[in-house]
Amino acid sequence: MNQKPSNAFIAASWIALGAGMAGYLIGLFRAEMLLNEKGYYFTILMFGLFAVISLQKSVRDRLENIPVTELYYGICWFATILSIALLVIGLWNATLLPSEKGFYAFSFLLAIFGAITVQKNTRDSQQIKNKEE
């Protein structure tokens, strides 16, 4: 944790986050489904992104001996698992082609991976900056 992330890794992380979110949202915008279904899938994406960022922060805080309550840590894990489960349940019951279901699943996974790595890179860069001061 004493090394600043490379610019290439920072760029790749932002690209993963942007590509995952853009793919998911463009697919959602172009989908022929009711507005309430689109709202469900949009909410799952936003909830999932928030959950994984919060989880990454709480895991990192624990590694750096910053106090994190067991309750909050557990809620972070629960929210992350719940967002993935809600997406799986929604796609399982959706009347979409299997290729569309796979598209949403992989776009979602790419977006949450990107969110985790962007948060990690931000935290790593900030830690290096604070050590230099």
Sequence and secondary structure as in RCSB ss.txt:
>XXXX:A:sequence
MNQKPSNAFIAASWIALGAGMAGYLIGLFRAEMLLNEKGYYFTILMFGLFAVISLQKSVRDRLENIPVTELYYGI
CWFATILSIALLVIGLWNATLLPSEKGFYAFSFLLAIFGAITVQKNTRDSQQIKNKEE
>XXXX:A:secstr
  S   HHHHHHHHHHHHHHHHHHHHHHHH  S HHHHHHHHHHHHHHHHHHHHHHHHHHHHHTT    HHHHHH
HHHHHHHHHHHHHHHHHHS   HHHHHHHHHHHHHHHHHHHHHHHHHHHHHHHHHHH 
